[in-house]
Amino acid sequence: TLCRSCLSVGLVACRMWFGLNYAHQHCIKQTGMAFRLYAADHKGKLPFSTNGFGKALLELADTNSENDYVGGFVACLCGPGDDGHIFAEALQNHSVVPEDKCSRVYIQGLSETNDPGICILFDRDSCRGGDHVRSPWAWGQRIREVCLLDGSMQVIADEGWPEFSKKQVELLVAAGFPRT
C-alpha cells in the first residue's frame, strides 16, 4: 500500500507540474476578450488585413500604442506548443506573419452584427486535453479550442471536428462568405 500511495502521489504531482508549466499558456479566452474590446473600439468590426489573418491578429497586440488588447501576451494568439516568437518578431520588425506559420486560424471579415455562434479563431492542430487541460499522457482526448464571435470558448474533440466544421461553413455562407 505504501508503494501504491507513493505512485498515486507521484502521478498527481506529475500532472500538477505539467499543468502548471504547459496548460493555459495560450489562453483563447483572453483572445476572445481582446476581440470584444477591439470591436468596441472599432464600431463593431474585428481586425482585418489584406496581408492575411496573421497580420490581422497583430492588430490585437500593438504594443507601440495604447491599443494592446492582449496586454503584451502574444502567446494567447497562438495555439498550444507555439511560444509566440513569430508574432513577437513580427511586432518588433513591423513585418507580416504568414498564415501558414500561425498555430491558430482566424476568420477575417466579420463584425459584431454576424451570428454570435460563428467560430472566429481555432487551434490549427488538436492536442491532448487542449490548452486548458493539457495531458502528458498518450490516452488524453485530442481536442481543439475555438473562440466564437461572442467571445466565448468551446472545446471540440477530434471526433466532433468534421461536424463542427460543416456547421461553421454553413454559418459563414449565411453571413455572405463564398462556400469555397
Secondary structure, 3 states (H helix, E strand, C coil): CHHHHHHHHHHHHHHHHHHHHHCCCCCHHHHHHHHHHHHHHCCCECCCCCCCHHHHHHCCECCCCCCECCCCCHHHHCCCCCCCHHHHHHHHHCCCCCHHHCCEEECCCCECCCCCCCEEEEECCCEECCCCCCCCCCCCCEEEEEEECCCCEEEEEHHHHHHHHHHHHHHHHHCCCCCC
